[in-house]
Each structure stands twice: as C-alpha cells, then as structure tokens.
Amino acid sequence: MNIATPVTEAGQSAAAWGKAHWIGVATVENGAVAAWQVHEVAWDVSHDEGTHGSHHARIVRFLKEHDIAAVVVDHMGPGMVQVMQTMRIPVLPASPGDARASVLAAVAASR
C-alpha cells in the first residue's frame, strides 16, 4: 500500500499538504516501509499560480500516478479534504520527526 506524506529535504515530517515542496511516498508492507521515494512536487510554488481547481487537479494526478491509498499529514484545507473524501483516500494524522516513522505510526493507529 502506498502512503504519501509531506516531508522536508532532510526526511522529516513537514506541515501542510497543499503547500508541500516534497512528498514522500512509502510503500508499506507487513507493518514496515518496503520502499521510500521522495518527489519534489513544488506545490508551495504552484499553489498561488492558478486556481484552486487547477492546483487540486495537479495533486489528484500525483495521487493517481502513485496509486496512493492514504495520506499522512498534519494539515489540509477544506477543499482538499473534500477531494480526498471523493477519492476515498483516508487522511491520517502525522507526527513530528522522521516522516517514515510518522507514516508507520499513522497506519498502525488506523487499524
């Protein structure tokens, strides 16, 4: 299962989904991170360059391209929450510190 979370350049949990610069994608198998990839999405830059609809569409493409099953984040705007609900992608709470550990803790707590 692929889980997405905003991260810092150093691999720590980052704030705010829609204005993230990097997104980590963890492939979680049997309670462990089997694969980890960080994508420079630059949503912090693109957020204010167009409409909310075009920004949300960019994020939806990312979610679909990476087959994201859940998102771990500390903050998400109401419009994006609605997008996640429509896509049936759970939004799980992030914890500070290492982003991979945050993903594993969120997945474990959701079960």
N, C-alpha and C positions, 0 to 999 in steps of 0.2 A: 504494500500500500504506500503510495507517495503522499507525503505531507509537506506542505510549504510553510515557510516562516520567514519574516523579515530578519535580516542579520546585518551586523556591522562587518566591516572589512576584516576584523580580527575573529569573526565567527561567533560573536556574542549575540544574544537576543537584541533586536532593535525595536524601536517603537513604531507604531502606525503602519498599517498595511498599504494604504493607497499612496503614501508618500515615501515608500521604501526605495532605497537605492539598490540594495542587493536582496535577493530572495534565495534562501537555502531550500533545497528540495531533498528531503530524507526519504529513502526507501526503507520502510520499517518492516522487518520480517522476524517473527518469533520474539518480539519484545526488544529487538536490537536494531541499530541503524546498519543496514547491509550495504547501503551506498549513500553518498552525500555529494551533492553538486551545488555550487553557488553560481547564480546567474546575476549579472549586472543588468537590471531592468531599467534603472534611472527613472522610476515613476515619480520621484521627487522633482525631477526636471519637467517631465511631461504633464504632471498634474495640472498646472496652470496654463498650459499652452493650447488648450482647446476646451471643448465642452466636457461636462461630467460624463455624458453618454459615450463620447469617443474614448475617454480615459477608462471607463468601465469596460468598454469593448476590448481594449488592449489587455486588460487584466484577465478577462474571460478567455481570450485567445491563449494567454500563458497557461491558465488553469487547464484548458482542454489539451494543449500541446504536451503538457507534462503529466496528464492523467492524474490530477490532484484529487485525493479523496477527502482531505481535511486541511484546514488552515489553522496554524497556531499563532496567535497574535494578542497583543495587549490592548489594541485599539483599532476600531474600524468604524467608518462613518455609516450613518443610517442607510444611505443609498447602496453602499457596497454590501451591507448586511442583507438587504433585500435581494441583491444579485445572488449572494451565497445561498439564501433560502430557496430562491427559484431554481438554482442549480443543484440543490440538495447537498451542498458541501458544508459539513459542520465547521463551526468556528470554535476552536478550543482555546482556553486561556494559556498565555505564555508565562514563563517565569524568567526572572533575570538571570544573567550568567550565560553559560555555554548554551548555544542555540540547539545543539543536538540533544543535550540533556533535557532542555525545555520541551522539545518535541516528544521525547520518550515519556516524560512525566505527564504531559497532556494526554497522550494516547492511553497510558495506563489508567489515568483518572477517569477517562471517558468510558471505560469498560465496566 
